[in-house]
Amino acid sequence: MAAVPDPAGVEAGPDPAGVEAGPDPAGVTAGRDPAGVTAGRVATRGYAAEWARAVRRLGFVPLSMAETERLLLVHTIRLAQAARAEPFTARPAEEIGRALVEAHLTEPQALEWTLHALGAAFARQVLCDGDQPADLADRIAALQGGLAAGFARALRDRTFSQQERIARSAWQARDQVEQALRESEARFRAVFTGAAIGIGIADVDGRIIDVNQAFADMLGYSIEELRQINVAGLVHAEDAAGMWELYQELIEGKHDAARVEKRYYRKDGTTVWTDLAVSLIRHEGRPRFTVAMIEDITERYELQQRLRFQALHDPLTGLPNRTLFFETLGQVLDTAGAEQRVGVCFLDLDGFKAINDSLGHDLGDRLLVMIARRLAACVADHGHLVARMGGDEFVILVDGGDDADDPVTVAEAALAAVAAPVHVGEHQLAVSASVGIVQCPASETTASELMKAADTTLYWAKAAGRGRWAVYDPERGARDIARSALVAGLPAALDRGEFVLHYQPIVSLLEGTMLAVEALVRWEHPELGLIGPDRFIGLAEETGLIVRLGEWVLRRACADAERWWREFPDARLVVSVNLAARQADDPAIVDTVADALQASGLPAELLQLELTESAVMGSAGEPLRSLHRLAALGVRLAVDDFGTGYSNLAYLRRLPIHCLKLAGPFVEGIRADGADVAADHRDERIVDALVRLAHALELWVTAEAVETGVQAERLRSLRCDTGQGRYFGAPAPADAITARLRDGVEHGGVPV
């Protein structure tokens, strides 16, 4: 709405309604008292103000009070001018009625008040008595009618205009909706028909309503053929149950959409793997349709299957690999009943490395392929799983057999299959294998424990010889575990100083005096107590720790012997220390012995080093070069367990050997209390010959394992020099040897 002039402008500024310049609205003629003019203006403004208050009181007015008064003042002035005008016309009143509508002063009660006030108070308040036409009453009535008519026509025109705008807007909206619907349908149809993936629409009963061309091409049907088919006729038989469960859950509202990989039958009967996404369409809350989008993933699925096969099968032999074997074994153990037994046969080819090294890896691979085929064939009728664990190792899973001998039967069949001659190229090979067998209730083991036991048993079989099988023995396994624990604890035990030395006397058979002691190492285990060398020396040799341990024994024995020499110089007690084969073969052995003597201060002639025959001859069957260097230091050298090794008499005269220690079995044979007297005489003759031989070579002879006085007497009669064994004293700590030496000094010698 245009701005309405300020009501104050009626007095302060130019009068836009002509209150001052135009005819006098109060009917004051020229020449009359100006005070009357002022009074007319006030009356006109008062009428307009009362009109404005009534209008605002009776309905909503979208103008402020000042704007309303200003507007109605203009209309009041025009009505006054129209009432006096000559010739008279009611058109200004019609225009004012229309103006009231245009100003949104359209409340019916406000119109009623306006018409009433125009007839009852307008002439009295606005028109002067002397300026009223004779037909004023008719004119007022005409003005009322004109204002009402203008008001009504304006309302009608506005209503028509609004209705037209509403209708036009409704038509435009409908056209837009229809256009949008047509465009949406066109887009949907374009997507539906041109999509690269298959799209199908079916009702809740599975009847196909429509499909696109990609859907039809995927399944090999025409669109019309598919419209005559129920979805149930397309689903693969193995997936049918799950598919209808999925549809049922959709219809029940448990899911609004689902996505799965499903198989469908093509028209030609072949199978296509699809990635299926299905959604439920509802209308008024009720399930009406299902929309399925399917993508052909047959190539991807086959690729996944190939990749999975490659990941779970050995690339050379095609057998299941280690991963698949453990997966299968884990499933068997998880699903097995309480009484169900499960077993494995762990197989390793004998001497396969030699075949690879001599004939080449290519021929070795071909051999493995043939062995794998034989193993798979020999258990094919029983359904046992055969897997390649790696290298030349294979494993057979014997699942569910209640017969304890069943794995043994499988192992024997496998060994027979492997042992048959193998023709590889131009070569005919004879192959054998070793098998470790383990069987136990599935509820009492795990996959890792089962295979650990099988691996242990396989080594038992290999240790027994080629082409054998062995069955797992829990007690033997426990011993092996304890042995492994000792192996693992050896280095730390040496670092913590858990090893100690015991000394066993070596006594003169002629005089009965103690001439030497042999240092024997013991392990003071914190849990197992005192452990003898028979339980850990072999382990130390296998692990290479024997070099460190042997050096410790050497240095400790030299230190103890030096203390005895310093305290009992007349005894001239010799300490005898064993050297393992690996120690003797160590290039630094001479320097180690020299450093031990120098560090302890022990005279070299009071140290005797004992070596086995095999150690003396070295790894290549040749005498050790370091023997002469050791002899040059002044130490004594002895051959331990003589008669059980090379027994090569020729090298005895070439080597700087000082003493032979006869092996215990020869001495045990001259007890003279056994039932086999003939054997006793043979052993005595052997000992006699060995003693004579040693004396001929100017060597000292010590007999080991002397247990009885009869043995000692017979050895003395055979002119054996010294004896060692329980009869002369068990191994004892260094303090016991010290006490024995002290007792000998007090009694004038070193007694037995």
C-alpha positions in Angstrom: 0.0 0.0 0.0 1.2 3.5 -0.8 2.3 5.6 2.1 -0.5 7.8 3.6 0.3 11.5 4.2 1.0 12.4 7.8 -2.2 13.5 9.5 -0.3 16.4 10.9 0.1 17.7 7.4 -3.4 18.9 7.5 -2.3 21.7 9.7 1.5 21.9 9.4 2.0 21.4 5.6 0.3 21.7 2.3 -3.1 20.0 2.5 -3.2 17.2 -0.1 -6.9 16.9 0.2 -7.5 20.5 -0.5 -8.7 21.3 3.0 -7.1 24.8 2.8 -6.8 25.4 -0.9 -10.1 23.7 -2.1 -13.6 24.1 -1.1 -14.3 24.4 2.6 -15.3 21.0 3.8 -17.1 22.5 6.7 -19.2 24.6 4.5 -17.5 27.9 5.5 -17.7 30.3 2.7 -15.2 33.0 1.8 -15.4 36.0 4.0 -16.6 34.2 7.0 -14.8 34.0 10.3 -11.6 32.0 9.9 -12.2 30.5 13.4 -15.1 28.6 11.8 -12.7 27.1 9.3 -10.5 25.9 12.0 -13.5 24.5 13.8 -14.5 22.6 10.6 -11.0 21.1 10.2 -11.1 19.9 13.8 -14.5 18.3 13.3 -13.4 16.6 10.1 -10.3 15.3 11.8 -12.3 14.2 14.8 -14.7 12.2 12.5 -11.8 10.6 10.8 -10.2 9.7 14.1 -13.5 8.2 15.4 -13.8 6.3 12.2 -10.3 5.0 12.5 -10.8 3.8 16.1 -14.0 2.0 15.2 -12.4 0.3 12.3 -9.4 -0.9 14.4 -11.8 -2.0 17.2 -14.0 -4.0 15.0 -11.4 -6.0 13.1 -7.8 -6.5 12.0 -6.2 -3.5 10.3 -2.8 -3.9 8.6 -1.9 -0.2 9.3 -0.7 1.7 12.3 -3.2 4.0 14.1 -1.6 7.1 12.5 -1.7 5.6 9.0 -5.3 4.6 9.5 -6.4 8.1 10.7 -4.5 9.7 7.8 -6.2 7.4 5.2 -9.7 7.9 6.6 -9.2 11.6 6.9 -8.6 11.8 3.1 -11.7 9.7 2.5 -13.8 11.9 4.9 -12.7 15.0 3.0 -13.6 13.4 -0.3 -17.0 12.4 1.0 -17.6 16.0 2.2 -16.7 17.3 -1.2 -18.9 14.8 -2.9 -21.9 15.7 -0.7 -21.7 19.4 -1.7 -20.6 18.9 -5.3 -22.7 20.2 -8.2 -23.8 18.3 -10.1 -24.0 15.6 -7.5 -22.7 12.1 -8.2 -22.1 9.1 -5.9 -19.0 7.9 -7.8 -16.5 9.2 -5.3 -18.3 7.1 -2.6 -17.9 4.0 -4.8 -14.2 4.8 -5.3 -13.8 5.2 -1.5 -15.6 1.8 -0.9 -13.1 0.2 -3.4 -10.2 2.1 -1.7 -11.3 0.6 1.7 -11.1 -2.9 0.3 -7.8 -2.2 -1.4 -6.6 -1.0 2.1 -7.8 -4.3 3.5 -10.4 -2.6 5.7 -12.8 -5.3 4.9 -14.4 -6.3 8.2 -18.3 -6.4 7.7 -18.8 -4.8 11.1 -16.5 -1.9 10.1 -18.5 -1.4 6.9 -21.7 -1.4 8.9 -20.3 1.2 11.3 -19.0 3.3 8.4 -22.4 3.4 6.6 -24.3 4.1 9.9 -21.9 6.9 10.8 -22.2 8.4 7.3 -25.9 8.6 7.6 -26.2 9.6 11.3 -23.2 11.8 12.1 -21.4 12.8 8.9 -23.6 15.8 8.0 -23.7 17.0 11.6 -20.0 16.7 12.3 -18.4 17.4 9.0 -20.8 19.6 7.0 -21.7 23.1 8.2 -25.3 24.0 8.6 -25.2 26.8 6.1 -23.4 24.7 3.5 -25.8 21.8 3.3 -27.6 21.2 0.0 -31.4 21.0 0.2 -31.4 17.3 -0.9 -28.6 16.4 1.6 -30.5 13.4 2.9 -30.9 11.9 -0.5 -27.3 12.6 -1.3 -26.1 10.9 2.0 -28.2 7.9 1.1 -26.7 7.9 -2.4 -23.3 8.2 -0.9 -24.0 5.3 1.5 -25.2 3.2 -1.4 -22.3 4.1 -3.6 -19.8 3.3 -0.8 -21.5 0.0 -0.2 -21.7 -0.8 -3.9 -18.0 0.1 -4.4 -17.1 -1.9 -1.3 -19.1 -5.0 -2.5 -17.8 -4.8 -6.1 -14.2 -4.5 -4.9 -14.7 -7.5 -2.6 -16.3 -9.4 -5.5 -13.5 -8.5 -7.9 -10.8 -9.4 -5.3 -12.5 -12.7 -4.6 -12.7 -13.4 -8.3 -9.1 -12.4 -8.7 -8.0 -14.6 -5.8 -10.1 -17.5 -7.1 -8.5 -17.1 -10.5 -5.1 -17.0 -9.0 -5.8 -20.1 -6.9 -7.2 -21.9 -9.8 -4.3 -20.9 -12.0 -1.9 -22.0 -9.3 -3.7 -25.3 -8.9 -3.6 -25.9 -12.6 0.0 -25.0 -12.7 0.8 -27.2 -9.7 -1.1 -30.1 -11.3 0.7 -29.5 -14.6 4.0 -29.5 -12.7 3.1 -32.7 -10.9 2.0 -34.4 -14.0 5.1 -33.2 -15.8 7.3 -34.3 -12.9 5.5 -37.7 -12.9 5.9 -38.1 -16.6 9.6 -37.2 -16.3 10.0 -39.5 -13.3 8.3 -42.3 -15.2 10.5 -41.6 -18.2 13.6 -41.6 -16.1 12.5 -44.8 -14.3 11.8 -46.5 -17.7 15.1 -45.3 -19.0 16.9 -46.7 -16.0 14.8 -49.9 -16.0 15.3 -50.7 -19.6 18.8 -49.5 -20.0 20.3 -50.7 -16.7 23.3 -53.0 -17.0 22.1 -55.0 -14.1 18.9 -57.0 -14.0 15.8 -55.5 -12.4 12.6 -57.4 -11.8 9.3 -56.6 -10.1 7.2 -59.3 -8.5 4.1 -59.5 -6.3 4.3 -60.9 -2.8 3.4 -64.4 -4.1 6.5 -64.4 -6.3 4.7 -63.9 -9.7 6.9 -61.8 -11.9 5.2 -58.6 -13.1 7.9 -57.1 -15.1 11.7 -57.4 -15.8 14.1 -55.4 -17.9 16.1 -56.8 -20.8 19.3 -57.3 -18.8 17.3 -59.5 -16.4 16.0 -61.5 -19.3 19.4 -61.8 -21.0 21.0 -62.9 -17.8 18.6 -65.9 -17.5 18.3 -66.6 -21.2 14.5 -66.0 -21.3 12.4 -63.4 -23.2 10.6 -60.7 -21.1 7.3 -62.2 -22.0 8.4 -65.6 -20.9 9.5 -64.3 -17.6 6.2 -62.6 -17.0 4.6 -66.0 -17.0 7.1 -67.5 -14.5 7.1 -67.5 -10.7 10.3 -66.7 -9.0 10.3 -70.1 -7.3 10.9 -71.7 -10.7 14.2 -69.8 -11.1 15.8 -70.3 -7.7 18.5 -73.0 -7.4 17.2 -76.0 -5.5 20.0 -75.7 -2.9 19.0 -72.1 -2.2 15.2 -72.4 -2.4 14.6 -72.8 1.3 16.7 -69.9 2.3 15.2 -67.7 -0.5 11.7 -68.2 0.7 12.7 -67.6 4.3 14.1 -64.3 3.1 10.9 -63.4 1.3 8.9 -64.3 4.3 10.9 -62.1 6.6 10.6 -59.2 4.1 6.8 -59.6 3.9 6.5 -59.9 7.7 8.3 -56.6 8.0 11.4 -58.0 9.7 13.5 -56.4 7.0 12.8 -53.8 4.4 15.7 -54.9 2.2 18.2 -57.8 2.0 21.3 -58.6 0.0 22.6 -62.1 -0.6 24.5 -64.1 -3.2 22.2 -66.6 -4.8 22.2 -69.1 -7.7 19.5 -69.1 -10.4 18.7 -71.5 -13.2 19.1 -70.3 -16.7 16.7 -71.4 -19.4 19.3 -73.9 -20.7 19.6 -75.5 -17.2 23.0 -74.0 -16.4 23.5 -72.0 -13.2 24.3 -68.4 -12.8 25.7 -66.9 -9.6 24.1 -63.5 -8.8 24.5 -60.7 -6.3 20.8 -60.2 -5.3 19.5 -57.0 -3.6 15.7 -57.2 -3.0 13.5 -54.5 -1.5 9.9 -54.6 -0.3 7.4 -52.0 -1.7 4.5 -51.1 0.6 1.2 -49.4 -0.2 -0.9 -48.0 2.6 1.3 -50.0 5.0 0.7 -53.3 3.3 3.3 -55.3 1.3 2.5 -55.0 -2.4 5.6 -55.7 -4.5 9.2 -56.8 -4.3 11.9 -55.2 -6.4 14.9 -57.3 -7.1 18.2 -56.1 -8.6 20.6 -58.9 -9.7 24.1 -58.7 -11.0 25.8 -61.7 -12.7 28.8 -62.5 -10.5 29.5 -65.9 -12.0 33.0 -64.9 -13.2 33.8 -63.2 -9.9 32.5 -66.2 -7.9 34.6 -68.6 -10.0 37.6 -66.4 -9.6 37.0 -66.3 -5.8 36.7 -70.1 -5.8 40.0 -70.4 -7.8 41.7 -68.0 -5.4 40.4 -69.9 -2.4 41.5 -73.1 -3.9 44.9 -71.7 -4.5 45.0 -70.4 -1.0 44.0 -73.7 0.5 45.8 -76.2 -1.8 49.4 -77.0 -2.6 50.3 -75.5 -6.0 52.6 -78.4 -6.9 50.5 -81.5 -5.9 47.0 -80.0 -5.8 46.5 -81.5 -2.4 45.0 -79.5 0.5 47.7 -77.5 2.1 48.6 -76.8 5.8 46.0 -74.1 6.1 43.1 -76.2 4.9 44.2 -79.2 6.9 44.2 -77.2 10.2 40.8 -75.6 9.2 39.3 -79.1 8.6 41.0 -80.5 11.8 39.6 -77.7 13.8 36.1 -78.2 12.5 36.3 -82.0 13.2 37.4 -81.3 16.8 34.7 -78.7 17.3 31.9 -80.8 16.1 33.0 -84.2 17.2 31.0 -86.1 19.9 32.4 -86.9 23.3 33.4 -90.4 22.4 34.5 -89.8 18.8 38.2 -90.4 18.1 40.3 -88.6 15.7 43.8 -89.5 14.4 46.5 -88.3 12.1 49.2 -90.1 10.2 52.2 -87.7 9.7 54.4 -89.0 6.8 57.8 -87.9 5.7 59.8 -89.3 2.8 63.1 -90.9 3.7 66.2 -89.5 2.0 64.3 -87.1 -0.2 67.0 -84.4 0.1 69.5 -86.8 -1.4 67.2 -87.3 -4.4 66.9 -83.5 -4.8 70.6 -83.0 -4.5 71.6 -85.8 -6.9 68.9 -85.8 -9.5 67.7 -82.2 -9.3 64.7 -80.3 -7.9 62.6 -80.7 -11.1 62.7 -84.5 -10.8 62.1 -84.2 -7.0 59.0 -82.2 -7.7 57.7 -84.8 -10.2 58.3 -87.4 -7.6 56.3 -85.5 -5.0 53.4 -85.2 -7.4 53.4 -88.9 -8.0 53.6 -89.7 -4.3 50.7 -87.3 -3.6 48.6 -89.0 -6.1 49.3 -92.4 -4.6 48.5 -91.2 -1.1 45.2 -89.6 -2.2 44.3 -92.8 -4.1 45.1 -95.2 -1.2 42.6 -93.5 1.1 40.1 -92.3 -1.4 37.6 -95.0 -0.6 37.6 -94.1 3.1 37.2 -90.3 2.6 40.3 -89.4 4.6 41.8 -86.0 4.0 45.4 -86.1 2.6 47.3 -82.8 2.8 50.8 -81.6 2.0 52.3 -79.9 5.0 55.4 -78.7 3.1 58.6 -80.1 1.6 58.3 -83.9 1.6 55.9 -84.0 4.5 52.3 -85.2 4.1 49.5 -85.8 6.7 46.4 -88.0 6.6 43.4 -87.0 8.8 41.7 -90.1 10.0 38.3 -88.8 11.2 35.8 -90.7 13.3 37.3 -94.1 13.4 36.5 -95.9 16.7 38.9 -98.8 15.9 42.2 -98.0 17.6 44.1 -99.8 14.8 42.5 -97.8 12.1 45.2 -95.2 11.8 47.8 -98.0 11.8 46.0 -99.6 8.8 45.9 -96.3 7.0 49.7 -95.8 7.8 50.6 -99.2 6.5 48.5 -98.6 3.3 50.3 -95.3 2.8 53.8 -96.9 3.3 52.9 -99.6 0.8 51.8 -97.0 -1.7 55.0 -95.0 -1.3 57.2 -98.1 -1.4 56.1 -99.2 -4.9 58.8 -98.4 -7.5 58.5 -95.0 -9.0 59.3 -94.3 -12.6 60.2 -90.6 -13.1 61.5 -90.0 -16.6 64.4 -92.3 -17.2 64.8 -93.1 -13.6 63.3 -95.8 -11.4 63.4 -94.8 -7.8 62.9 -96.8 -4.6 61.2 -94.5 -2.1 60.3 -95.2 1.5 58.7 -93.1 4.2 58.3 -92.8 8.0 55.0 -92.3 9.6 54.1 -90.9 13.0 50.6 -92.0 14.2 48.5 -90.3 16.8 44.9 -91.1 17.8 42.9 -89.9 20.8 39.4 -88.8 21.7 38.6 -85.5 20.0 37.4 -84.0 23.3 40.8 -84.5 24.9 43.1 -82.7 22.5 43.5 -79.6 20.3 44.8 -79.2 16.7 48.2 -77.9 17.8 48.6 -80.6 20.5 47.7 -83.4 18.1 50.1 -82.2 15.4 52.9 -81.6 18.0 52.5 -85.2 19.1 52.4 -86.4 15.5 55.6 -84.6 14.7 57.3 -86.1 17.8 56.1 -89.6 16.8 57.4 -89.1 13.3 60.9 -88.5 14.6 60.6 -91.7 16.7 59.8 -93.6 13.6 62.7 -92.1 11.6 65.1 -92.8 14.5 64.0 -96.5 14.3 64.9 -96.8 10.6 63.4 -96.3 7.2 60.0 -97.4 6.1 58.5 -97.6 9.6 55.6 -96.2 11.6 55.4 -95.4 15.2 52.4 -94.8 17.5 52.5 -92.0 20.0 53.3 -93.0 23.5 52.2 -90.4 26.1 54.9 -91.5 28.6 57.6 -91.3 26.1 56.2 -88.0 24.9 56.3 -86.7 28.5 60.0 -87.7 28.6 60.7 -85.9 25.4 59.0 -82.8 26.7 61.1 -83.0 29.9 64.1 -83.4 27.7 63.2 -80.4 25.6 62.7 -78.4 28.8 66.2 -79.4 29.9 67.6 -78.3 26.5 65.8 -74.9 26.9 67.1 -74.4 30.4 70.8 -75.3 29.8 72.1 -71.9 28.8 70.4 -70.1 31.7 71.5 -72.8 34.1 75.1 -72.2 33.0 74.7 -68.4 33.4 73.2 -68.9 36.9 76.0 -71.2 38.1 73.7 -74.2 38.6 76.4 -76.8 37.6 78.7 -78.4 40.2 81.6 -80.9 40.0 81.9 -84.2 41.7 85.1 -86.2 41.7 85.5 -90.0 41.6 88.8 -91.4 42.9 91.2 -93.3 40.6 93.2 -95.7 42.8 96.4 -97.7 42.3 95.6 -101.4 42.2 99.0 -102.3 43.5 99.4 -99.8 46.3 95.8 -98.9 47.1 96.6 -95.1 47.1 94.5 -92.5 45.3 96.5 -91.2 42.4 93.9 -89.2 40.5 90.3 -88.1 40.4 87.9 -87.8 37.5 85.8 -84.6 37.3 82.2 -85.4 36.7 79.7 -82.5 36.2 76.2 -82.4 37.8 73.3 -80.1 37.4 71.7 -78.8 40.6 68.3 -78.1 39.0 66.1 -75.8 41.1 63.0 -78.0 40.5 64.4 -81.5 39.6 67.2 -81.6 42.1 70.7 -83.1 41.3 70.7 -84.3 37.7 73.4 -86.7 36.4 75.4 -86.0 33.2 73.7 -88.9 31.4 70.5 -86.6 31.2 72.1 -83.4 29.9 75.6 -84.0 28.4 74.1 -85.4 25.2 71.7 -82.4 25.0 74.6 -80.0 25.5 76.5 -81.7 22.6 73.4 -81.5 20.3 73.0 -77.8 21.0 76.7 -76.9 20.9 76.6 -75.7 24.5 79.1 -78.5 25.4 82.0 -76.1 24.4 81.0 -73.5 27.0 80.1 -76.2 29.6 83.3 -78.1 29.0 85.4 -75.0 29.4 83.7 -74.2 32.7 84.4 -77.8 33.9 88.0 -77.5 32.8 88.6 -74.2 34.6 86.8 -75.3 37.8 88.6 -78.7 37.9 91.9 -76.9 37.5 91.1 -74.5 40.3 90.1 -77.4 42.6 93.2 -79.4 41.6 95.5 -76.4 42.2 94.1 -76.1 45.7 94.7 -79.8 46.5 98.3 -79.5 45.0 99.0 -76.4 47.2 97.6 -78.0 50.3 98.8 -81.6 49.7 101.9 -81.2 47.4 103.2 -84.7 48.2 100.0 -86.4 47.0 100.6 -85.1 43.4 96.9 -85.7 42.7 96.0 -85.7 39.0 92.6 -84.3 37.9 91.2 -86.0 34.9 88.7 -83.9 32.7 86.6 -85.3 29.8 86.7 -83.5 26.5 83.7 -84.0 24.2 84.3 -84.6 20.5 83.1 -81.0 19.7 85.5 -79.6 22.3 88.4 -81.6 21.0 87.7 -80.5 17.4 87.6 -76.9 18.4 90.7 -75.1 17.0 90.9 -73.0 20.2 91.1 -76.0 22.6 94.9 -75.8 23.0 94.7 -72.1 23.9 91.7 -72.8 26.3 93.7 -75.5 28.2 96.8 -73.3 28.4 94.8 -70.4 29.7 93.0 -72.6 32.3 96.4 -73.9 33.6 97.9 -70.4 33.7 94.8 -68.9 35.4 94.7 -71.6 38.1 98.4 -72.1 38.6 98.1 -75.9 38.3 101.2 -77.7 36.9 100.4 -79.2 33.5 101.4 -82.7 34.5 98.6 -82.8 37.1 96.0 -82.4 34.4 94.8 -85.3 32.4 92.4 -84.9 29.4 90.2 -87.8 28.5 89.0 -88.2 24.9 86.9 -91.0 23.3 88.4 -93.0 20.5 86.2 -91.2 18.0 87.3 -87.8 19.3 90.9 -88.7 19.1 90.5 -89.8 15.5 88.7 -86.6 14.6 85.8 -86.1 12.3 87.5 -87.5 9.2 89.0 -90.6 10.8 92.4 -88.9 11.2 94.1 -88.2 14.5 93.6 -84.7 15.9 96.4 -82.4 15.1 95.9 -80.6 18.3 96.9 -83.7 20.4 100.6 -83.0 19.9 100.2 -79.4 20.9 98.3 -80.4 24.0 101.0 -83.0 24.8 103.6 -80.2 24.3 101.9 -78.3 27.1 102.8 -81.1 29.5 99.2 -82.4 30.1 98.4 -86.1 30.1 96.2 -87.6 27.5 93.9 -90.6 28.0 91.7 -92.5 25.6 88.4 -93.1 27.4 86.2 -96.2 26.8 88.9 -97.9 24.8 87.7 -100.9 22.9 84.3 -99.5 21.9 85.4 -97.1 19.1 87.9 -97.4 16.3 90.2 -99.8 18.3 92.9 -98.8 15.8 96.1 -100.1 17.3 98.3 -98.5 14.7 97.6 -94.9 15.7 98.3 -95.6 19.4 102.0 -95.7 18.8 101.9 -92.5 16.8 99.9 -90.4 19.2 101.1 -88.8 22.4 98.7 -90.9 24.5 99.6 -91.6 28.2 96.8 -93.7 29.4 94.1 -96.2 28.2 90.8 -96.5 30.1 89.3 -99.8 29.5 85.6 -99.7 28.7 83.2 -100.8 31.5 81.6 -103.8 29.7 85.0 -105.6 29.7 85.4 -105.1 33.4 81.8 -106.0 34.2 82.5 -109.4 32.4 85.1 -110.5 35.0 82.8 -110.3 38.1 83.2 -114.1 38.5 79.7 -114.2 40.0 77.8 -114.6 36.7 76.2 -117.7 35.4 78.1 -117.6 32.1 81.6 -118.7 33.2 82.8 -119.1 29.6 81.9 -115.5 28.8 83.7 -114.5 32.0 86.9 -116.2 30.8 86.7 -114.5 27.4 86.3 -111.1 28.9 89.3 -111.8 31.2 91.4 -112.8 28.3 90.4 -109.6 26.4 91.4 -107.5 29.4 94.7 -109.3 29.7 95.4 -108.7 26.0 94.6 -105.1 26.3 96.7 -104.5 29.3 99.6 -106.3 27.7 99.2 -104.2 24.6 99.1 -101.0 26.5 102.2 -101.9 28.6 104.0 -102.8 25.4 103.3 -99.3 24.1 104.4 -97.9 27.5 100.8 -96.7 28.3 99.2 -96.6 31.7 95.9 -98.7 32.0 92.9 -97.7 34.1 89.9 -100.1 34.5 86.5 -98.4 34.8 83.4 -99.7 36.5 85.2 -101.6 39.2 82.3 -102.6 41.5 83.6 -105.5 43.6 86.7 -106.6 45.4 86.8 -109.7 43.2 87.1 -107.5 40.2 89.8 -105.4 41.8 91.8 -108.5 42.7 91.6 -110.0 39.3 92.5 -106.8 37.6 95.5 -106.5 40.0 96.5 -110.0 39.0 96.3 -109.0 35.3 98.8 -106.1 36.1 96.2 -103.4 35.5 97.6 -100.1 36.9 94.6 -98.3 38.3 91.0 -98.8 38.9 87.9 -96.6 39.1 84.4 -97.4 40.2 82.0 -97.7 43.1 84.4 -100.1 44.9 86.9 -97.3 45.3 84.4 -94.6 46.0 81.4 -92.9 44.4 81.7 -89.4 42.8 81.7 -86.8 45.6 82.0 -83.1 46.0 85.5 -81.5 46.2 85.3 -81.2 50.0 85.0 -85.0 50.3 88.2 -85.4 48.2 89.9 -82.8 50.4 88.9 -84.7 53.5 90.2 -87.9 52.0 93.5 -86.3 51.2 93.8 -84.9 54.7 93.0 -88.2 56.2 95.7 -89.8 54.0 98.3 -87.3 55.1 97.5 -88.0 58.8 97.9 -91.7 58.2 100.9 -91.6 56.0 99.3 -92.0 52.6 96.1 -91.7 50.6 94.0 -94.8 51.5 91.4 -96.4 49.5 
